[in-house]
Amino acid sequence: MTDPASTTRKPAPKSTVAKTRAAANKALDRTLDGARDAADRTVKAIDSNPIPVLVGGLAIGALAGALLPRNKREAELLAPVGQRIRATTSGAVSAAKDVGINELGALGLSKSALNDQAGKLVGNILKALATAGTAAVAASKDASAKKAV
């Protein structure tokens, strides 16, 4: 049989305990610093881009809500709210669309005017490309003529 006194652990030297404690404190400090840096970066990102963060949060919330199962009681309670929200938002979207169309019309930006402008833009781009092509051919001929001399 083994002697129980020989299987007990010897106390660690004070220097080992101190080194271990110092290493643990250093690791904790690095972890806390990293967490603070991440929090600061997050706050700066939210401050500089609040709309995308809001939209992302709404999308995550909508996704979570869609994935969670509904029970019968929730459906009974939330159905009228959903109907009111749907009616309100469809009315708001329709009003915003009408006002937007009127404002664009007041600025002279009708659908036909935008189509005309797009046609002119495409025509100008094609003309510029043709001119650039002609200039490239002329430059190539000049370079060939200089080499021949």
N, C-alpha and C positions, 0 to 999 in steps of 0.2 A: 504494500500500500504506500501511497505517497503521503508525505508529511503535509498536513493542511497549512502549516506555516510557510512552507516553501512555495505554495501555489498562490498566495496572496500577492497582490501587486505592491511594488515598491513605490513610494511617492515620487512623482516626477520632480526633478530638480527645479528650483525656483527660476533658473534661467530659461528652461524649456517652457514653463508656464508663461513666463513674461513674453517670450518670443511668439508663442501661439496666440496670446492675447493681443499682442501688437499686430500680428498678421491679420487676425480677425477684424480688428478695428480698422486697419488699412483697407481691407476688402469691403467692409461696410461703408467706409467713407467714399470709396470709388463707386459703389453701387448707388449711394445717395446722391453723389454728384451727377452720375449718369441720369438718374431719375429727374433731378432738378433741371438738367439740360434738356431732356426730352419734354418736360412740362413747359419750359420756356419756349422751345421751338413750336410746340403745339399752340400755345397762346399767341405767338407771333403769327403763325399761319392762320389762325382764326381771325385775328385782328386785321390781317391784310386781305383776307378773302372770306368775308362773313357770308355772302350769298351762297357760294358753292358748299360751304360747310352746312348751312341751313338746308339746302336742297339734299345734300348727302344724308343728313340726319333724318329728314322727312322720308327719303327713300328707304333707309334702314328701318325706320319705324313702320312704314307701310309693308315692307317685306316681312318683318317680324309679325305684324298683325295678320298678314295673309297666311303665314305658316302655322300660326297658333289655331288649334281647333276651337270651333264655336259650339257652345251648348245651346239648347233650345231657349233657355231663359235670356241669354245674351241676345239672341236673334229677336226675341219679342221686344226687349227693351231698346235695342239699337236700330231696329228697322225704321221707326218714325224719324229718328235723328238723321239716318242716312238719306232718307227721302227729302228731308228739308235741306240738307247740305247739297244734294244733287240739284234740287230746284234752284237754290240760291246761286250755286256756282255756274249752272248753265245760263241763268239770267245774267250773271256778271260777265261771263265770257261773251255772250251775245252783245251786251252793251259795249264792252271794250272793243269788240270787232267793229261795231257800227261807228263808234267814235273814231277809231283808228282809220277806217276807210274815209270818213268825212275829213279828217285832218290831212290825210294824204291827198285827197281831192283838192282841198284848199291850197295845198302847196303845188298843185299842178302835177301830181304824181299818180295818175290813173294807170290802170292796167295797160291800156293801149299806149299811153305815153312811155311807160317803162319798156314795153315791147319795142317801140320805135327807138328808144335810146339804146337798148341792147343790140338791135340790128345795126345801128350806126357804129356802136363800139366794135362789133365783130367786123364790120366793113373796114373800119380804120385799122384794126389789127391785121387784117389780110393785106391791106394796102402797104402797111409798114413792113410786113414780111416780104412782100413782093419787091419793095424798094431795097430792102436789105439783101435779098437774093441777087438782084441786079448789080448792086454795089460789090458783092462778093465775087460775082463772075468777072466784073470789070477789073477788080483788084488782082484776080488770078491771072487774067490776060496780061496785065501790066507786069506782073512778076515773071511770067513766062517770057515776055518780050525782053526784059532786062537780062535774063539769064542767057538768052540767045545772043546778045550783043557781046 
